[in-house]
Amino acid sequence: MPFIYQRTVRFSDTDAAGVVYFANVLTLCHEAYEASLAATGIDLRAFFSGVDVALPIAHANVDFFRPMFCGDRLVVHLIPKQLQESEFEIAYAVFLEGKLERSVSNAQTRHICIDPGTRKRRSLPLEINQWLEQWATPS
């Protein structure tokens, strides 16, 4: 079952044409990612301190199907998937509230788990494995 995040498009999210600036869709997706971590019980301040583990994004892509405007109510569906012992990806589908039959944008981020000191890959921590179990779609 996906994690669901809701948000209203703000004026600051838009560009001179009045539509959501392309890079801000990834910001919106990252907000959903943070909210899903918090919903699992992860302490965001400790988690993002980068002391024990870091999960940098190694790849990101976004597709747009319809413009999004200031005031639009968005619903983001987030579904993570483990790829390797040290890697996962997140699929995002962005919908207009009340119109869940077709997304207005899809995005994907791929994260790798590293030791912040050595910058080498390491296994995903237990809390991320629990997060994956909670929000991943069963195979």
Secondary structure, DSSP 8 states (H G I E B T S, - for coil): --EEEEEE--GGGB-TTSBB-HHHHHHHHHHHHHHHHHHTT--HHHHTT-SS-B--EEEEEEEESS--BTT-EEEEEEEEEEEETTEEEEEEEEEETTBTTS-SEEEEEEEE-B-TTT--B----HHHHHHHHHHS---
